[in-house]
Amino acid sequence: MGLRQRLRNDNDNGNGKITDSKILPQDTNAPDTAKQSVASPRTPRNQGLKEKIHRRLIDKLDLTKLETISKTVLKSQVRDVVESLLREDENVGPELNREQLTEEILNETFGLGPLEPLLNDPSISDILVNTHSKVYVERYGKLQSTNTVFKDDNHLMNIIDRIVSDIGRRVDESSPMVDARLRDGSRVNAIIPPLAIDGPILSIRKFGVRRFTMEDLIQLEALTPEIALLLEATVKTRLNILISGGTGSGKTTLLNVVSSQIPASERIVTIEDAAELQLDQDHLVRLETRPSNIEGKGAVDQRDLVKNALRMRPDRIIVGEVRGAEALDMLQAMNTGHDGSLATLHANTPRDALRRLETMILLAGSNLTDRAMREQISSAIDLIVQISRMSDGSRKIVKLSEVTGMEGNIISLQDIFLFEKIGIREDGKVLGVFKTTGIRPKFAEKFKSAGIELPENIFEPKDKYNYEEDNE
């Protein structure tokens, strides 16, 4: 069902209900598991036997031909070594799960060891390793402990080294922090002693296999059909949009969904610190920052990439997350013909987002006055979308605010849509209502010139939308 038809159906049905938040999982049909125990990977057992088999396996396999060997053949060879060693070891009882042991050996040899089962679980969005003996995951928006462990800190360090070396980065005492990514695009951060007092710490933000659509976000009650139509119209009208929110609030997911509305005929240049965006358009150029080498040279930051992007004839510039001096160059690009640009940043409210932009402009070392900075911001940004993570793990667009210009020395904002939290259900789910403020944004006049027509009543005051309760 299309957004416009969905909106007509919602408007025709007058018996509105309070919205009942759903969790935003990787699988939209996932059950509510907030109160269930985590089905964690089994704790590694028989570590000495695994190490012995691992050494024997390395001696047996021709490592130069691994890329040409299928996983089925590798698994068969590992199984042969396992069976051979188990026949030699009289202390091994019949209760040992040989298939599980074979899988663990494969993971240790060719994967990321104990992390492999967690990485392969589509219901897990974050993996948080707090030293070798404590591993937590986020599943359906809730943090849960697992009984996955590493042998010791050296075992965990080996896995971290394997991750960062794959993309040409390093982590050691001279460089104890690193940002990296896995081959599937999952974002990785590692910090080790002496900065991490208790041992190596590893955080993995998994790359979603499934790409969300605007209709998915409506079904999950992250937004309403009216908000979806407005966002589609603002992208097609080439307004500059800033998506603001806290860590894990869903900024990148929303940016992916909003960016999907960009016409395929336009040239898009994305700039990210760690590549996460998943865009389907053919005319796409993806740029990623580079850290300094071991000599402290060769770093390329986001500001360098924004400046370079301006020379690449972009129709749209998308900055995955504005976090530094590149804010000034991005705003200047928006003000000099590169309209329709999109970006995200960390902030708790639209007003805080504007303050953060001012702070980041100062990081560029410019001598702009406060008023000059605010004039740059107010003329560049058209819409701020504030997204938040609720206490039940769900994500919601809580405000759509238009930047209307300057009033004296202050940037003027007006809210168009907002979400009001009114309570929490007995099972922990958030209750709230989406509201329309009744204000028609100034940029709505641009829709007509772009050939876009929105329903006449889209901005009329409403405070309830017809969504079914979770428990119905």
C-alpha angles and dihedrals in degrees: 000000000000123000094248093050090046090051092050091051091050092050093047092054107074100184096092121188133202110265115253112207120237125203115256103230131167087253114050091207094052117133124243102267100163091116098036124097117255116259091221128184112267118268110260109260136192091025093175092053091048091053091049092051090045092056092047091049093052089051092050101044124076099233092196090065100045094107091058095048118090120230089245091059091044091051090050091051092047090050091052091052092046093051091046093052094043090055089053095048111076092186093067112100127213091249092074111115101233094185092053091046090051091051092049092051090051090050092050093047103040106011140037098289116228091006094066097082090048093049090050094051107097092199092064117086101172134030116198118188110194098187123317096296102048123061124171131183136196111229121179090345096309128106114232133175122239133201091234112125140171122229093245142318092288090056090052091045090054090055092048091049090050091053098047097040090058090070097036098260131122141208124199140126092292091049105025097166127062140170115207141150137226123239091264091055098259111154118241132192123183131182123180139184136325086038093038103057100197099041141287116337122204128188123185124188102197120228109240113243092202120064114222122226130205089257090055091055090050091051089050090049093237086133141353131254089254092055090046092053092047093050091049090050094048092052094048090046089054098241118163110249130195118196112205130188148119129276111299093007093125101259095142093045091052091045089054091051095046092045090054087073092065109110115256091233093068126090111239126196116192122197119195141162089219116011110249107138117109110201125170098203116116097217094066130136116191121201127185132187123248127215123225120275126244089283092054094252137111099047116156114193132192093265090059090050094048090052091048092047090060088064093052098074095246123185089194132019116202118190110197093210129353107218109147149004092334087080091081094051091046092052092047090051090052089051096048105056104293095110122160092053122150134201143161132220139174114262138128098223138014089254090052088050090058091049091051091052089054091051092049092049088057089054087063089067094238122156094221117143119238091257093048090051092050092047089054091051097043093050094045105044119063103172136019117201113199116201125184139187112234125219091257091057096257122128124226139177099241099179142017108194128183119216101224102179135263131328105191105309095337130090109239121227131184125190117231101176131009141174119229119201111216105173150319127265122234091260091054099260116143119244121205148130134244111227135197111214093208093238115133107216119237091233090062087087089066091061093069093051088051091052094249120136121193125191111279093235097048093107097039114120113271130155105186137051129199105251124148118247115254092239096051 
